[in-house]
């Protein structure tokens, strides 16, 4: 009996020592980003990921096959219009592979930007009912889109292998292939940074919602998705290279297809641009989330 009482006393003591309370405090400064809190809500982030990934093509006939059909249809369209009709150069690469590589990379960035830019507006009802780190929503969008990107990327690799087996002159640069995680991180960072900046601004300026989709489409034509940088006159290349997505797309093609204008300095520029945009976006997002319910 004495041993049982001691055991119960130890259990009560352990329960008292553990902190079962969560104190919600206001953010005291713009730079109080609370990344540790976001990590504690990782289960909620993964729940959002599952929701976003599963709900996209729910109750459709083809279901997840749309993840493969979309890049295929886009690539075929680009091949017919820009490759065969407009006869744009492709750095000597097969037109299908050239356009698919650009489509897969650009789609990930564009989807991250488009979806994160609606964070506050689309989740206003949820944000107004329960507390959780608001950054969990855009982070979950990055992860769910990453799953889509990996599916489409595997499709791209399958076509690369097919063309290699046919004897097509394609050179895979393995050292640059090893940099693929960094390239993906840069794409995700740029999409997140620009997206949360726009999302923060749309709480007051709703017009931006209508400009985002149109603006992303225009930005695609300022990125070497349907043409190589080498096809642009040298005196104008700096305009395209000022786009931080340009070195990423070119590096991706150079890594897996062996063609592209690649420069370490350009990649460092894109990486630095990404860091600055993410930092500015996080600070603005942190500021707006404290008062957005009054204006959304």
Secondary structure as UniProt FT lines:
FT   HELIX           2..17
FT   TURN            30..31
FT   HELIX           35..40
FT   HELIX           42..55
FT   TURN            56..59
FT   HELIX           63..65
FT   HELIX           66..78
FT   HELIX           79..85
FT   TURN            91..92
FT   HELIX           95..116
FT   TURN            117..118
FT   HELIX           119..122
FT   HELIX           124..127
FT   TURN            128..129
FT   HELIX           135..165
FT   TURN            166..167
FT   HELIX           174..177
FT   TURN            178..179
FT   HELIX           180..202
FT   TURN            203..204
FT   HELIX           207..221
FT   TURN            222..225
FT   HELIX           229..231
FT   HELIX           234..236
FT   HELIX           237..241
FT   HELIX           244..257
FT   HELIX           264..288
FT   TURN            289..291
FT   HELIX           292..294
//
